[in-house]
């Protein structure tokens, strides 16, 4: 599939293998060119490749609106996609930064909601002197309405900079009745699980889902650095807006956010024998219900940067 520039262009995603241009004609470009381009990904699914002028790079699949790769200029990928991930649109992509919307975890609808199981479309792209950006959109349709009967718009802006990856998620109620939701960015970081740690959570109220996820144990985090010695599935309520993540591979990543009120740490340990040693999840979340009246919006941002 040819690489094409999508800067200052408007694309619509029509089918698993088709992108329709609805504004300016796209021009062919080499894969090394900065900006935003479309490429054929795993399973022949379309993906967007964002390249900053400093040659940092991010990849985003339109299926699920899922960022699957964030490479700094050295070429090192700081995100992780599990080896059992499938790219067939039957299951969500297991890795990168999947969306949990409009539900986190189990509940009245399917696990983690439907945002990671639907096709997102491109509504804008930008090039700047120090970054490349794209905005994706998800709207309600028959698939979502069958399990959650509300009109909504989700806008997801992704920006790759010299040593950073930032996202902005905006949820708008386009219905004529109120609705409530919760959401998370289920970020998988490449890591050495025995050397990985997260700082900044000391003092937070915790809901520890080990050993029984249906009956989490309330507690308080007393460690300066939280590690992953075994199975970890823990919610941190009212978490700070900045955490420090050491991936155990020589990289220290600052995780900043606005309006993501909670955090979740997860590593499946031997439940995923093939890969648990190679990643940990550090997730920004909004676990309390967000209620939106018709026309109201909620916005949250995340900034990942190399320290």
C-alpha positions as CSV (number, residue, x, y, z in Angstrom):
1,X,0.0,0.0,0.0
2,X,1.4,3.4,-0.9
3,X,2.3,5.9,1.8
4,X,0.3,9.1,1.6
5,X,0.4,12.4,3.4
6,X,-2.7,13.3,5.3
7,X,-1.6,16.7,6.5
8,X,-4.4,19.3,6.2
9,X,-6.7,16.6,4.8
10,X,-9.9,15.0,6.0
11,X,-10.4,11.2,5.8
12,X,-13.4,9.0,6.4
13,X,-13.1,5.4,7.3
14,X,-15.7,3.4,5.4
15,X,-14.6,-0.3,5.6
16,X,-11.8,-2.4,7.0
17,X,-9.6,-1.7,4.0
18,X,-10.9,1.7,2.6
19,X,-10.2,5.3,3.5
20,X,-12.2,7.8,1.6
21,X,-10.8,11.3,1.0
22,X,-13.4,14.0,1.4
23,X,-11.3,17.1,1.1
24,X,-7.8,17.7,-0.4
25,X,-6.1,15.2,-2.7
26,X,-3.3,13.3,-0.8
27,X,0.1,13.2,-2.3
28,X,2.4,10.2,-2.3
29,X,5.4,10.4,0.1
30,X,8.3,8.3,1.3
31,X,8.0,6.6,4.6
32,X,10.7,8.8,6.1
33,X,8.8,12.0,5.6
34,X,7.5,13.7,8.7
35,X,3.8,14.3,9.4
36,X,0.9,11.8,9.2
37,X,0.6,9.0,6.7
38,X,-1.7,6.0,6.2
39,X,-0.3,2.5,5.9
40,X,-1.5,-1.1,5.8
41,X,-1.1,-2.7,9.2
42,X,-1.4,-6.2,10.6
43,X,-4.3,-8.1,9.3
44,X,-4.5,-5.6,6.4
45,X,-6.1,-3.1,8.8
46,X,-5.4,0.5,8.1
47,X,-3.2,2.4,10.5
48,X,-1.9,5.9,10.8
49,X,1.8,6.6,11.2
50,X,2.7,9.9,12.9
51,X,6.3,11.1,12.6
52,X,7.7,14.2,14.3
53,X,10.4,16.3,12.7
54,X,12.8,14.7,15.3
55,X,11.8,11.3,13.9
56,X,9.8,10.1,16.9
57,X,6.9,8.0,15.7
58,X,3.5,6.7,16.8
59,X,1.2,4.2,15.1
60,X,-2.6,4.2,15.5
61,X,-5.0,1.6,14.2
62,X,-8.4,3.0,13.2
63,X,-10.0,-0.2,14.6
64,X,-10.4,0.6,18.2
65,X,-8.6,4.0,17.8
66,X,-5.7,2.1,19.3
67,X,-2.2,3.6,19.6
68,X,0.0,0.5,19.2
69,X,3.5,2.0,19.0
70,X,5.4,5.0,20.3
71,X,9.0,5.1,19.2
72,X,11.5,7.7,20.2
73,X,14.1,9.0,17.8
74,X,16.5,6.1,18.6
75,X,13.8,3.6,17.3
76,X,13.1,2.1,20.7
77,X,9.4,1.3,21.2
78,X,8.1,2.2,24.6
79,X,4.7,0.5,24.2
80,X,4.0,-3.2,24.1
81,X,1.6,-5.3,22.0
82,X,1.0,-8.8,23.3
83,X,2.2,-11.7,21.2
84,X,-1.4,-13.1,21.3
85,X,-2.9,-9.9,19.9
86,X,-5.1,-10.5,16.9
87,X,-5.9,-8.0,14.1
88,X,-9.1,-9.4,12.7
89,X,-11.7,-7.0,14.1
90,X,-13.3,-9.8,16.0
91,X,-11.4,-9.1,19.2
92,X,-9.9,-5.8,20.4
93,X,-6.2,-5.2,19.9
94,X,-4.3,-6.5,23.0
95,X,-1.7,-3.9,23.6
96,X,-0.6,-0.3,23.1
97,X,-3.2,2.1,24.4
98,X,-6.7,0.5,24.1
99,X,-9.8,2.5,25.0
100,X,-12.1,1.4,27.8
101,X,-15.4,3.2,27.1
102,X,-18.1,3.7,28.2
103,X,-17.3,1.1,30.8
104,X,-14.2,0.0,32.6
105,X,-13.9,-3.7,33.5
106,X,-17.0,-6.0,33.7
107,X,-20.5,-4.6,34.1
108,X,-23.8,-4.2,32.3
109,X,-22.2,-4.4,28.9
110,X,-19.2,-6.2,27.5
111,X,-15.8,-6.1,29.2
112,X,-14.3,-2.6,28.9
113,X,-17.1,-1.4,26.7
114,X,-17.2,-1.1,22.9
115,X,-14.8,1.8,22.1
116,X,-11.9,-0.6,21.5
117,X,-14.1,-2.8,19.2
118,X,-15.3,-0.1,16.7
119,X,-13.9,1.7,13.7
120,X,-12.8,5.3,14.4
121,X,-12.5,7.8,11.6
122,X,-10.0,10.6,11.0
123,X,-11.4,14.2,11.2
124,X,-8.2,16.3,11.3
125,X,-4.5,16.2,11.1
126,X,-1.8,18.7,11.8
127,X,1.9,19.3,11.3
128,X,4.0,21.6,13.4
129,X,7.6,22.4,13.7
130,X,8.0,20.0,16.6
131,X,5.1,17.5,16.4
132,X,2.6,15.7,14.3
133,X,-1.0,15.2,15.3
134,X,-4.2,13.5,14.3
135,X,-7.8,13.6,15.6
136,X,-10.0,10.6,15.5
137,X,-13.8,10.4,16.0
138,X,-16.1,7.7,17.2
139,X,-19.9,8.1,17.1
140,X,-22.8,5.9,18.2
141,X,-24.1,3.4,15.7
142,X,-26.2,0.2,15.6
143,X,-23.4,-1.8,17.3
144,X,-23.0,0.6,20.2
145,X,-26.8,1.3,20.5
146,X,-27.5,-2.4,20.8
147,X,-25.8,-2.5,24.2
148,X,-25.8,1.2,25.2
149,X,-28.6,3.2,23.7
150,X,-27.2,6.7,23.7
151,X,-26.0,9.2,21.2
152,X,-22.4,10.4,21.7
153,X,-19.3,11.7,20.1
154,X,-15.8,10.8,21.2
155,X,-12.9,12.9,19.8
156,X,-9.4,11.6,20.4
157,X,-6.4,13.7,19.5
158,X,-2.9,12.1,19.5
159,X,0.3,14.2,19.3
160,X,3.8,12.8,18.9
161,X,6.6,15.2,19.8
162,X,10.4,14.9,20.0
163,X,10.2,12.8,23.2
164,X,6.6,12.8,24.1
165,X,3.2,11.2,23.2
166,X,0.1,13.1,24.3
167,X,-3.6,12.3,24.0
168,X,-6.8,14.3,24.5
169,X,-10.1,12.4,24.9
170,X,-13.3,14.5,24.6
171,X,-16.7,12.8,25.2
172,X,-19.9,14.7,24.2
173,X,-23.5,13.8,24.8
174,X,-25.3,14.2,21.5
175,X,-28.5,12.6,22.8
176,X,-31.6,14.3,24.1
177,X,-31.3,12.5,27.5
178,X,-28.4,12.3,30.0
179,X,-26.0,9.4,30.3
180,X,-23.3,8.3,32.6
181,X,-20.0,6.5,31.7
182,X,-16.6,5.6,33.0
183,X,-13.4,5.2,31.0
184,X,-9.7,4.5,31.0
185,X,-6.6,4.3,28.8
186,X,-5.4,0.8,29.3
187,X,-1.7,1.6,28.5
188,X,0.7,-1.3,28.0
189,X,4.3,-0.3,28.6
190,X,7.2,-2.3,27.4
191,X,9.2,-3.3,30.6
192,X,11.3,-5.7,32.5
193,X,8.7,-6.7,35.1
194,X,11.4,-7.5,37.7
195,X,12.9,-4.0,37.4
196,X,9.8,-1.9,36.7
197,X,8.4,0.5,39.3
198,X,5.9,3.4,39.6
199,X,6.4,6.4,41.9
200,X,3.9,8.9,43.0
201,X,1.1,6.7,44.4
202,X,2.1,6.7,48.1
203,X,-0.8,7.7,50.3
204,X,-3.5,6.8,47.7
205,X,-6.5,4.7,48.7
206,X,-6.3,1.4,47.0
207,X,-8.7,-1.3,45.8
208,X,-6.7,-4.5,45.5
209,X,-8.3,-7.0,43.2
210,X,-5.9,-9.8,44.2
211,X,-7.0,-12.4,45.1
212,X,-10.7,-11.8,44.3
213,X,-11.4,-9.2,41.6
214,X,-15.1,-9.3,42.5
215,X,-14.4,-8.3,46.1
216,X,-11.4,-5.8,46.1
217,X,-9.7,-5.2,49.4
218,X,-9.5,-1.6,50.5
219,X,-6.2,-0.2,51.6
220,X,-3.7,2.6,51.4
221,X,-0.5,2.6,49.5
222,X,2.5,3.0,51.7
223,X,5.4,2.3,49.3
224,X,7.4,5.1,47.6
225,X,8.0,2.8,44.6
226,X,5.3,0.3,43.7
227,X,6.8,-2.8,42.0
228,X,5.4,-5.9,40.3
229,X,6.7,-9.0,42.2
230,X,3.7,-11.2,41.2
231,X,0.2,-10.8,40.0
232,X,-0.9,-7.2,40.3
233,X,-4.3,-5.7,39.7
234,X,-4.8,-2.6,41.8
235,X,-6.9,0.5,41.6
236,X,-5.6,3.8,43.0
237,X,-8.4,6.3,43.8
238,X,-7.8,10.0,43.5
239,X,-4.3,9.5,42.2
240,X,-2.0,12.4,41.6
241,X,-1.8,14.0,38.1
242,X,1.9,13.0,37.7
243,X,3.5,9.6,38.1
244,X,7.1,8.4,37.4
245,X,7.5,5.1,35.7
246,X,10.8,3.2,35.4
247,X,10.4,0.4,32.9
248,X,13.4,-1.5,34.1
249,X,15.0,-1.2,30.7
250,X,16.8,2.1,31.2
251,X,13.9,4.4,30.4
252,X,12.1,6.7,32.9
253,X,8.7,8.0,31.7
254,X,6.8,10.8,33.2
255,X,3.0,10.2,33.1
256,X,1.0,13.4,33.5
257,X,-2.7,13.9,33.2
258,X,-5.6,16.2,33.6
259,X,-9.1,14.9,34.6
260,X,-8.1,11.3,34.8
261,X,-8.8,11.0,38.5
262,X,-7.6,7.4,39.1
263,X,-4.9,5.0,38.2
264,X,-4.7,1.2,37.7
265,X,-1.6,-1.0,37.8
266,X,-1.9,-4.4,36.2
267,X,0.4,-7.3,35.4
268,X,-1.1,-10.8,34.9
269,X,2.0,-12.7,36.0
270,X,1.9,-16.4,35.1
271,X,-1.6,-16.1,33.8
272,X,0.2,-14.9,30.6
273,X,3.3,-17.0,30.8
274,X,4.4,-16.1,27.3
275,X,4.7,-12.3,27.9
276,X,4.1,-11.1,31.4
277,X,7.8,-10.5,32.0
278,X,7.9,-8.0,29.1
279,X,5.2,-5.4,30.0
280,X,3.3,-3.7,32.8
281,X,0.1,-1.6,32.5
282,X,0.0,1.8,34.1
283,X,-3.5,3.1,33.3
284,X,-5.1,6.5,33.6
285,X,-8.7,6.1,34.5
286,X,-12.0,7.8,35.5
287,X,-13.7,5.1,37.5
288,X,-16.5,7.1,39.1
289,X,-19.5,7.7,36.9
290,X,-19.3,10.8,34.7
291,X,-22.8,12.2,34.1
292,X,-23.4,14.3,31.0
293,X,-26.5,16.2,30.2
294,X,-27.4,16.7,26.6
295,X,-24.8,18.9,24.9
296,X,-22.3,18.6,27.7
297,X,-18.7,17.4,27.3
298,X,-16.0,15.8,29.4
299,X,-12.3,16.1,28.5
300,X,-9.2,14.4,29.8
301,X,-5.5,14.6,28.7
302,X,-2.5,12.3,29.1
303,X,1.1,13.3,28.5
304,X,3.9,10.6,28.3
305,X,7.4,12.0,28.1
306,X,10.9,10.7,28.6
307,X,12.6,12.3,31.6
